[in-house]
Amino acid sequence: MRSIRRRLLFGLLITLAVALLLAGIAIFRQSRTEANALFDFQLQQMALSLPAEPFSSVPGAHNDAGGLVIQIWSRNGVELYYSHPSTPLPPRAELGFTTVQTPEGDWRVYAALVGDNVVQLAQPMVIRDSLAVSMAVRTLLPLVVAMPVLALLVWIVVGRGLQPLRRVTKALDTRAPGALDALPEAGLPDEVRPLVRALNSLLGRLDASLAQQKAFVADAAHELRTPLAALQLQVQLLDRAHTDAERAEAMRDLRDGVRRASHMVAQLLTLARQEPDAARAAAAFVEVPLAPLLGEVVAHHAALAVARGIDLGLDAPDALAAVSRVHGDANALHTLFGNLVDNALKYTPRGGHVDVRLVAVTPAPVVEIEDTGPGIAPAERERVFDRFFRGGAASGPPVQADTASQDDTDGPRAQGSGLGLAIVRNIAQAHGAHVALLDARHGQGLRVRVSFGGAPSGPPPEL
């Protein structure tokens, strides 16, 4: 039974039936008490109305009305009268009221001294119980008869009470797929308003998510158009090459174009994996030691650093490394620091150095990646976290805020996807971390500081 209306109806009817049963028991007990008092008084009055002087017998016909049994003895114990000799009652009870048990059931007995005679009157308790049951039934019968009417009224009232839910359901059913504006809350009862507010909050988040996804797809399509067009042009140039030198140059440009396109696609896939995932929550985060993770990142980029003539090192003092732990996703954090180190290596000229440092762990871990590249202009340090943004360097040749391609002899070139720092910010927000772009401590370069310590937000929010 999943209908709220039916559940309320049956629940109320069952509650009413239990209440009637309890009321019937209480009424029966009260009625039996009153009936006992009434019949006891009747027995007393009848005993006092019998003859007080000695007699040999009581004349007249015996009346069985009310099941009353009369016994009379003389002071000497001689039985003078017994209205129902076949009734198995005690020969003589104590004076006053007593309840005796017989094979035919319980009897209420009253014995009194009336003049020279001992009078005893007895009445079966079943008569009194029958009267009490009859009184209880007559009291509850109108309510039992009215239960169908009450059920109908409850059905109607509950239906009217659930009408706001039907209006909300109809409003949702009649909406177009793209209509994500908030539902009206006017006129809704207090019990329904929180549900509508939660729906409106969900619709608002869904609208923002769809808008961001549309913008992401549009930006991605726009960004992919250029490398694909360049690949097509480079293939045409390769086809038109007449000499080995021209073909070699065209092949080198084609390889560079394929590498750049592959890198952009890889970054797009990485960013897509960091988008919100309903199946993953902050509760799934675990304690991650930072020092071993940073060591893995540096080891992963060591070959690239050697090939480009860059000094890549890790500074993680043992005292800090032993207690450097954060609550998060190890794979995502590896991607975060990997992107920062990759950026630093590709913007640092030959002969430079890139340092990865574990700066502090109290009150929360702080990691810095510092390079000796051209850096980023202070005016653009906030914008470089936007998707597909490419800016200029603080000094030197133009660079971008993401991984660029760089040959062993060339300087940095603005040919990246513009997604690296967007991915970094996305992961950092999910782990309650803050990423700041600062000047290098000594001379030219960029210093990226990742400070943990905020409350993890769970899956990375949408950009």
C-alpha positions in Angstrom: 0.0 0.0 0.0 1.9 3.0 -1.3 -0.9 5.5 -1.4 -0.6 8.2 1.3 -4.4 8.6 1.1 -5.1 4.9 1.7 -2.4 4.7 4.4 -3.9 7.6 6.3 -7.4 6.2 5.9 -6.6 2.8 7.2 -4.3 4.2 9.9 -7.1 6.5 11.2 -9.7 3.7 11.0 -7.5 1.3 12.8 -6.7 3.9 15.4 -10.5 4.6 15.8 -11.3 0.9 16.1 -8.7 0.4 18.8 -10.0 3.5 20.6 -13.5 2.1 20.4 -12.4 -1.2 21.8 -10.6 0.4 24.7 -13.5 2.7 25.3 -15.9 -0.4 25.2 -13.8 -2.2 27.9 -13.8 0.9 30.1 -17.5 1.4 29.6 -18.2 -2.3 30.4 -16.2 -2.1 33.6 -18.0 1.1 34.7 -21.4 -0.3 33.7 -20.7 -3.5 35.6 -19.7 -1.5 38.7 -22.9 0.5 38.5 -25.0 -2.6 37.9 -23.5 -4.3 40.9 -24.3 -1.4 43.1 -27.8 -1.2 41.7 -28.5 -5.0 42.1 -26.9 -5.0 45.6 -29.2 -2.3 46.7 -32.1 -4.3 45.2 -31.1 -7.4 47.1 -31.0 -5.4 50.4 -34.4 -3.9 49.8 -36.0 -7.3 48.9 -34.4 -8.9 52.0 -35.9 -6.2 54.2 -39.3 -6.7 52.6 -39.6 -10.3 53.7 -41.6 -11.3 56.9 -39.7 -10.8 60.2 -41.8 -13.2 62.3 -41.5 -17.0 62.4 -43.5 -18.9 59.8 -43.7 -22.4 58.4 -43.7 -21.5 54.8 -43.9 -18.6 52.4 -47.1 -18.7 50.4 -47.5 -17.7 46.8 -46.0 -18.7 43.4 -42.3 -18.6 42.8 -41.1 -15.9 40.4 -38.0 -16.7 38.4 -37.6 -13.2 37.1 -34.1 -11.9 37.4 -32.9 -15.4 38.4 -33.3 -14.5 42.1 -33.0 -17.3 44.7 -34.5 -16.8 48.2 -33.6 -18.9 51.2 -35.0 -18.4 54.8 -33.9 -20.1 58.0 -35.1 -19.8 61.5 -32.7 -18.8 64.3 -32.4 -22.5 65.1 -31.1 -23.2 61.6 -34.3 -24.9 60.4 -34.9 -24.1 56.7 -38.2 -22.5 56.3 -38.2 -21.6 52.6 -36.0 -22.3 49.5 -37.3 -20.9 46.2 -35.1 -23.0 43.9 -34.0 -26.2 45.7 -32.3 -27.4 42.5 -29.8 -24.5 42.5 -26.5 -25.5 44.0 -25.9 -22.7 46.5 -24.1 -22.8 49.9 -26.5 -23.8 52.7 -25.8 -20.6 54.5 -23.4 -17.8 53.8 -22.0 -15.1 56.1 -24.1 -12.1 56.8 -23.6 -9.3 54.3 -22.5 -9.5 50.6 -20.4 -12.3 49.3 -19.6 -13.8 45.9 -19.6 -17.6 45.7 -18.6 -19.9 42.9 -20.8 -22.8 41.8 -20.8 -25.2 38.9 -23.3 -22.9 37.2 -21.1 -19.8 37.6 -20.6 -17.0 40.1 -23.5 -15.8 42.3 -23.9 -12.7 44.3 -25.3 -13.6 47.8 -26.7 -11.3 50.4 -27.6 -12.6 53.9 -29.3 -10.6 56.7 -31.0 -11.2 60.0 -34.6 -10.1 59.6 -36.5 -10.4 62.9 -36.4 -14.0 64.0 -35.3 -15.3 60.6 -32.1 -15.4 58.6 -32.8 -14.4 55.0 -30.4 -15.1 52.1 -30.9 -13.9 48.5 -28.7 -14.9 45.6 -28.5 -13.7 42.0 -26.2 -15.0 39.2 -23.4 -12.6 38.1 -24.1 -13.4 34.5 -27.2 -11.3 34.6 -25.2 -8.3 35.8 -22.5 -8.8 33.2 -25.1 -9.1 30.5 -26.6 -5.8 31.6 -23.1 -4.2 31.6 -22.4 -5.5 28.1 -25.8 -4.2 26.8 -25.1 -0.8 28.2 -21.6 -0.7 26.6 -23.0 -1.8 23.3 -25.8 0.7 23.3 -23.2 3.4 24.1 -20.7 2.4 21.3 -23.2 1.3 18.6 -23.8 4.9 17.2 -20.0 5.3 16.8 -19.6 1.9 15.1 -22.5 2.7 12.8 -20.9 6.1 12.0 -17.5 4.6 11.1 -18.3 4.3 7.3 -19.4 7.9 7.4 -16.2 8.8 9.2 -14.2 6.8 6.6 -15.8 8.7 3.8 -15.1 12.1 5.5 -11.5 11.1 6.1 -11.1 10.1 2.5 -12.5 13.4 1.3 -10.5 15.5 3.8 -7.2 13.7 3.1 -7.8 14.0 -0.6 -8.3 17.8 -0.2 -5.2 17.9 2.0 -3.1 16.2 -0.7 -4.3 18.5 -3.5 -1.2 20.7 -3.3 1.0 17.7 -4.1 -1.2 17.0 -7.1 -0.7 20.6 -8.3 3.0 20.3 -7.9 3.0 17.0 -9.8 0.9 18.4 -12.6 3.2 21.4 -12.8 6.2 19.1 -13.2 4.5 16.8 -15.7 3.4 19.6 -18.0 6.9 21.2 -18.1 9.1 21.1 -21.2 12.4 19.3 -20.8 14.4 22.5 -20.8 12.1 24.4 -18.3 14.2 24.5 -15.1 12.7 27.6 -13.5 11.6 27.4 -9.9 8.2 26.1 -8.9 5.8 28.7 -7.3 5.5 28.4 -3.5 2.5 30.6 -2.9 -0.5 29.0 -1.3 1.4 25.8 -0.4 0.9 24.3 3.1 3.8 24.2 5.5 4.3 20.4 4.9 4.7 20.7 1.2 6.7 23.9 1.0 10.0 22.2 2.1 9.6 19.6 -0.7 9.0 22.4 -3.3 12.0 24.3 -2.0 14.2 21.2 -2.3 12.9 20.7 -5.8 13.6 24.3 -6.7 17.1 24.0 -5.2 17.7 20.9 -7.3 16.3 22.6 -10.4 18.6 25.5 -9.8 21.7 23.3 -9.5 20.7 21.3 -12.5 20.2 24.5 -14.6 23.6 25.8 -13.5 25.2 22.4 -14.3 23.6 22.2 -17.7 24.6 25.8 -18.5 28.2 25.1 -17.5 28.2 21.9 -19.5 26.9 23.7 -22.6 29.5 26.3 -22.2 32.2 23.7 -21.7 31.1 21.8 -24.8 31.0 25.0 -26.8 34.4 26.1 -25.6 35.8 22.6 -26.2 34.4 22.5 -29.7 35.8 25.9 -30.4 39.2 25.0 -29.1 39.4 21.7 -30.9 38.5 23.4 -34.2 41.9 25.1 -34.4 44.2 22.1 -33.9 42.0 20.0 -36.2 42.2 22.6 -38.9 46.0 22.8 -38.3 46.3 19.0 -38.7 44.3 19.1 -41.9 46.6 21.9 -43.3 49.8 20.1 -42.2 48.6 16.9 -43.9 48.0 18.9 -47.1 51.5 20.5 -46.8 52.9 17.0 -46.4 51.2 15.8 -49.5 52.5 18.8 -51.4 56.1 18.5 -50.3 58.5 17.8 -53.2 61.8 17.4 -51.4 63.0 15.3 -48.5 63.6 18.4 -46.4 60.1 19.8 -47.0 58.6 16.4 -46.2 60.7 16.1 -43.0 59.7 19.6 -41.9 56.0 18.9 -42.7 56.2 15.6 -40.8 57.7 17.3 -37.8 55.0 19.9 -37.8 52.4 17.2 -38.2 53.8 15.3 -35.2 53.7 18.5 -33.1 50.1 19.1 -34.1 49.1 15.5 -33.2 50.9 15.9 -29.9 49.1 19.1 -29.1 45.7 17.7 -30.1 46.3 14.6 -28.1 47.3 16.7 -25.1 44.2 18.8 -25.3 41.9 15.7 -25.6 43.7 14.2 -22.6 43.2 17.3 -20.6 39.5 17.5 -21.6 39.1 13.9 -20.4 40.9 14.6 -17.2 38.6 17.6 -16.5 35.5 15.5 -17.4 36.6 12.9 -14.8 36.8 15.6 -12.2 33.2 16.8 -12.8 30.7 16.0 -10.1 29.9 12.3 -9.7 26.8 11.4 -7.6 28.2 8.1 -6.7 31.3 9.6 -5.1 31.2 11.7 -1.9 33.5 13.2 0.6 32.9 10.2 2.8 34.9 8.1 0.4 38.0 10.2 1.0 40.9 8.5 2.9 44.0 9.7 4.7 46.7 10.4 2.1 50.3 10.9 3.1 51.6 13.8 1.1 55.4 13.1 1.1 55.2 9.8 -0.7 52.7 11.2 -3.2 54.9 14.2 -4.0 57.8 11.7 -4.4 55.9 9.8 -7.0 55.0 12.9 -8.9 58.7 14.0 -9.0 59.8 10.6 -10.0 57.2 10.5 -12.8 58.6 13.8 -14.2 62.3 13.1 -13.6 63.0 11.8 -17.2 61.3 14.8 -18.7 63.3 17.1 -16.5 66.6 15.4 -17.5 65.7 15.6 -21.2 65.1 19.3 -20.9 68.1 20.0 -18.8 66.1 21.2 -15.8 67.0 20.5 -12.2 63.9 18.9 -10.6 64.0 18.3 -6.8 61.8 17.5 -3.8 62.3 19.1 -0.4 60.3 17.2 2.2 62.1 17.3 5.6 61.6 14.0 7.6 59.9 15.9 10.5 57.3 17.2 8.1 57.0 14.2 5.9 56.1 11.9 8.8 53.0 13.9 9.7 52.0 15.3 6.3 48.5 13.8 5.7 45.4 15.1 4.0 41.9 13.7 3.7 41.2 13.1 0.0 41.5 11.1 -3.2 45.1 10.0 -3.9 44.6 9.8 -7.7 43.0 13.3 -7.9 45.8 14.8 -5.8 48.4 13.1 -8.0 46.8 14.8 -11.0 46.8 18.2 -9.2 50.5 18.2 -8.3 51.3 16.5 -11.6 49.8 19.3 -13.6 51.6 21.9 -11.6 55.0 20.2 -12.0 54.3 19.6 -15.7 53.5 23.3 -16.1 56.7 24.3 -14.3 58.9 22.0 -16.4 57.4 23.2 -19.7 57.8 26.9 -18.8 61.3 26.7 -17.3 64.2 27.2 -19.8 67.1 24.8 -20.1 69.4 25.1 -17.1 66.7 26.2 -14.8 65.3 24.4 -11.8 61.9 23.4 -10.4 61.6 22.8 -6.7 58.7 20.9 -5.0 58.6 21.8 -1.3 56.6 20.6 1.7 56.6 23.9 3.6 54.5 23.2 6.7 52.0 20.8 8.2 50.7 22.9 11.1 47.9 23.8 11.2 47.5 22.2 7.8 49.8 21.0 5.0 51.2 23.5 2.6 53.0 22.5 -0.7 54.9 24.9 -3.0 56.1 24.3 -6.6 58.6 27.0 -7.6 60.2 27.4 -11.0 62.6 29.8 -12.8 60.4 30.3 -15.8 58.9 33.6 -17.1 56.1 33.6 -14.5 52.6 35.0 -14.9 51.6 38.7 -14.9 49.9 39.6 -11.6 46.9 40.9 -13.4 46.3 37.6 -15.0 46.9 35.3 -12.1 43.2 34.9 -11.3 42.1 34.5 -14.8 44.5 31.7 -15.6 42.3 29.3 -13.7 39.5 29.8 -16.3 39.0 27.1 -18.9 40.9 27.7 -22.2 42.4 31.0 -21.0 45.8 31.8 -22.4 47.6 34.9 -21.2 51.0 36.6 -21.4 54.1 36.1 -19.2 55.2 38.6 -16.6 58.3 39.0 -18.7 59.8 37.3 -21.7 57.9 35.6 -24.5 54.1 35.0 -24.4 53.0 32.0 -22.4 49.7 30.5 -21.4 48.3 29.4 -18.1 48.6 25.7 -18.9 50.9 23.1 -20.3 52.5 24.2 -23.5 54.6 22.2 -25.9 58.4 22.9 -25.7 61.1 21.3 -27.6 64.5 20.9 -26.0 65.9 24.0 -27.6 62.8 26.2 -28.0 61.4 28.5 -25.4 57.9 28.2 -24.1 55.3 28.6 -26.7 51.6 29.3 -26.1 50.3 26.1 -27.6 48.6 24.4 -24.6 45.0 23.6 -24.0 44.3 26.2 -21.2 42.9 23.4 -19.0 45.7 22.5 -16.6 45.1 25.1 -13.9 41.3 24.7 -14.3 41.8 21.1 -13.4 44.1 22.1 -10.5 41.5 24.5 -9.1 38.7 21.9 -9.5 40.6 19.3 -7.6 41.7 21.8 -4.9 38.2 22.9 -4.2 37.0 19.4 -3.8 39.7 18.9 -1.1 39.2 22.2 0.7 42.5 23.5 -0.5 43.5 27.0 -1.8 45.8 27.5 -4.7 47.7 30.8 -4.9 50.1 32.1 -7.6 53.0 34.0 -6.1 56.3 35.5 -7.3 59.4 33.2 -6.9 61.4 33.7 -3.7 64.6 34.6 -5.5 64.6 36.2 -8.9 62.2 35.5 -11.8 59.8 32.7 -11.8 56.5 31.5 -10.4 55.7 30.0 -7.1 52.4 28.0 -6.7 51.3 27.5 -3.2 48.6 24.8 -2.4 47.3 25.2 1.2 45.1 22.6 2.6 43.0 22.9 5.7 39.5 23.8 4.5 36.5 21.5 4.7 36.5 19.0 1.8 33.5 19.6 -0.4 33.4 16.0 -1.8 33.3 15.6 -5.5 34.8 18.6 -7.4 32.2 21.2 -8.2 31.4 22.1 -11.8 33.5 24.9 -13.3 
